[in-house]
Each structure stands twice: as C-alpha cells, then as structure tokens.
Amino acid sequence: MLIRRETTADLEAIRAVHAAAFADPRRPGVTPSEAGLVDALRASDAWLPALSLVATDPDGGVVGHVVCTRARVGSRPALGLGPLGVHPAVHRRGVGSALMHAVLGAADALDEPLVVLLGHTDYYPRFGFRPAVELGVTPPEPRWGAHFQARPLTAYDPSLRGEFAYAQPFNEL
C-alpha cells in the first residue's frame, strides 16, 4: 500500500471509495452523502490540497481516502477530519490506520494545532483523540457527546478553546 496526495485522476475513484465505504445495505442504490461531501469540500474555500490523501493498492488503484479541511475553534484555525473511507474489500488490512497516521503527520508538519472529528469512541483514541470537551472545544451539536473528539498536534496552544465549526459543506449534509 502507498499513501499519497490525491490527484485529479483520483476523483472518480475517491467518490467510489466513499460510496462503497458508507453504503447502507438497507438502502440499496442510495448514494451516501459522504460520496458527495468530498466534492463539496474540494469546491469550498476550506479545501487544503496537502491534506487530501489516498491509499493505493499495489496496482495503483485507490482503496482509501481521508481529508482534513479548514475549520475553526472560535475565530482561530483548526482542522476538521473526514470523511475517512476505506473500500470494504480491504477492511481490516491497516488502510484506515495508515491514512490516519499519514494525515496527522502531514497536518503536524504544516504546523496545524488541532484536528477534530466526529467518530467512533473505540477507534480514534488509538490515534491520540479524546473527547474534545476535555480540551475546551465544544461541538456544534451537544448530542454528539464523546463521539466529538480532538487530537492536539505539536503547534497546539491550550488557549485554543471554544465552539468548533466545520467547513460549510458539513452543514449542508
């Protein structure tokens, strides 16, 4: 597996990965919103090309994708992570973990202070995520509770506190 930045040639494959990764078997034929969310994020001013990464198989096919986009904690910059999608054909082979390590390393190298996500409480703590409220970062939706998680990076400043705001396309889901 290789992790690299996305290219224009990857766009259809990225959509397909998210469509497969987030498909609801109870709703066959319905394209999940995550498949279009990446396109909407890419078209927004929150897009950070260096933080849109794909995982490829030995033949060069895209089997996973992750993206971080510009977000805010109060009026200060932070990152929103997601979606993270792995094609079901390669689940449990380390693709998601490799993408997480790569995007967190890339964000850290860019001197980003904080990465925030809404995700599974059993999966993301292994990457250093913890409930965002422990860092004084509050979710836009209080019902998210412990699923709303944050990961401070090297440039983190504990004064970075307040309400989190995802990039606008997240609000249109």
N, C-alpha and C positions, 0 to 999 in steps of 0.2 A: 504494500500500500504506500502511496505517496500523498502527502498533504501539500497543496499549493494554492496560490491565489486563483480565484475564478478568472476565466477569460470569456470574451464574447461568445466563443464557440461552445461554452458550457451551459448557456442559459436554458435551453430546452431540457437538457439532462438534469439541471438543478430543479426545474419545475416537476419533472417526472419523479425525482427522488422524494420531494416533499409530498407529492400526490400519493405515492405508494406508502411513505412512512406514516402519514397521518390519515390514511383511508379508514373509514368507518365501515366495518363489514355489515352493519345493519342498514347502511345506506349506499348500496352499490350504485355506481355511476355518478355519484355526487363528488365533485372535486372539493377536497378540503380547503379551507380558507388559507392555510399556510402556503399552499402552492402559489397563490397569487400575492400573498403578503410580501414575499421577497421581491417580486417585480415592483410592487408599490413602494417598497423601501428604496429600491435601486433608483427609482424616479424622483425620490424626495431629496431635500437638502440635508437630510440626516445620514445619507449614504457615505460610508468610509470604505473605499475600494480595498485598502490594505487589510481589512478585517472581514472579508468575504472569502472563505476558504472551502475548497473541495477536497474530498478524499477520492483517489482513483485506484482502481484495481490494476493488476499487472499489465492488462491490455490497454490501459488509459481510460477506461470507462468510469464515469462519475458514479460513485456509490454512496456518497455522503456530502453534506453541506452544512456549514454553520456561518452565521453572520452576527456581527455586533454593529449597531448603529448609534449615532449620537443621540443621547438622552440628556436629561437634566435632573439634578437634585437641587431643588430651589432654582436659583438662577445660574448654578455652576454646572460645568460639563461633567458628564459621566457616560457610561455605555449601557445600552440595553442589549442583552444577548438573546438571540433567537430570530427565527426558528433554527433549531438543530435537528436535522433529519438524516436518518440512515436507511438505506433501502432494506426492506425486510429480508431479502435474500442473503444479506451479510450481517444480520444481527448477531450479537454475542461473539464478534470477532475482533473487538477493540477499536472499531472505526469511530464510534462516538467518543470514546476516551481520547483517541489520537487527535480528533478535531478539537476537543475541549482544551487539551494541553497546548495545541498549536495556537488557537485563537487567544488564549490567556497569555501565552508568551509573546505573541505579536502585540497585543494591547499593552502589555507591560513595557515592551521595547519602545512603544510610541509615547511613553510617559502618561498613559491614561491612569486616573486614580482609582476607579471603581467600576466593576461590572455587576450589573443587576439582572436578574431573570425571575421568571415565574416557572417553577418546575417541581419535580418530584423530590420530596424531602429525604428519600433514601438514596438517591443517585448523586445529586450535586454536592453534598458535603464532602465527598471524596476528593473534590477539586478545590476545597477551601471555602466553599459557600456556606453561609449560615443565615439565619433569619435576619433580614435587612433591618428590622426594628432594633436589633442589638447594636447597630451602628448609628441609630438615629435617623434611618431612612424609612419613610413611611410610604406605603403603597397607595396608588390612586384608588384602589378598591379595598377597603378594610377587610372584606371577607376572604381575601387571598391568604391572610394569616401567615403561617410558617412556610407556605409554598413560595412566598415572595422573599427571595434570597439575594445576598450580595457577597461579593468577593473583593476585598481591598487588594490593590496592587502596590508596587513599590512607591509610587508617587502619591499614595493615599494620605490625606490630611484629615485627622479626626474632626476638624471643624466642618467637614462636608456632611451636612445634616439637613433634613427637610423632606418635603414631599417629592417623590420621584415622578417624572413624566417621561413616558416612552415617546419615540418618534411618532408623528401624527398618523401614519398608516396603521399603527396598532389600534388607534382609537376608532378606526373605521371597520374593524372586524365585526 
